[in-house]
Amino acid sequence: MNPVKCFEHHRFGGHLLLHIFDQIPLFQFPVGLEMFNTFPIQSGWSTALLVVLTLSYGHEELAWEMLLQHLDKQHLAQVSELLKAVKGSQVASLALLLGIATRLISSKSYFICPEEVAMMSLCIGKALELSSEQRSSLLIRPLVIRVQELGDLMITSNRRSTEDNEVASLATVEAVNRLKSHMATLMIVGRQNSRALSCSQTHGSYSPAIGWLDPYTD
């Protein structure tokens, strides 16, 4: 695996995975899995990272089996640890999805399939189930834009039937609505925290910073 120079890979913890998977060819869509029982997945190909990330939610063994064709066991273990760390953080998960979506959109001569939109929507849902982090607000707006762009490109690519595109479009709308709802929640919580801090008052000789708490003294 060739080294890469990037001044951004330290941000949010998951950017390095994008560079690693840039050197891995496309993977075939996972077909016949229960996680897609509401969507008719057909045989096709997509970026390896999106496929592996999707499979990691309940089908890790299949994901590692596919990766072993391109990575040795040592590198696979390192990738596994990186992915595990990313999936444990909402910020890192959303940042990784933003990177994946950006790469899909910027790929020249590349078309977007309904399966890719469905996988992105599933992974976004999993990320939003994690503990909320205020820094997620920095990523939600650009991710919403990218997801909407993916939906538009899917329609213009016209690779599947109108019915399949409509099902995937609904998944896109659901993902966007969940992201916007989460953003609103973060903004409300942020305002409440600001009010709580601004209303702190002094009590006796104690500083305003602890004025909103009952001071403990021996």
Order of alpha helices (4+ residues) and beta strands (2+ residues): alpha-beta-beta-alpha-alpha-alpha-alpha-alpha-alpha-alpha
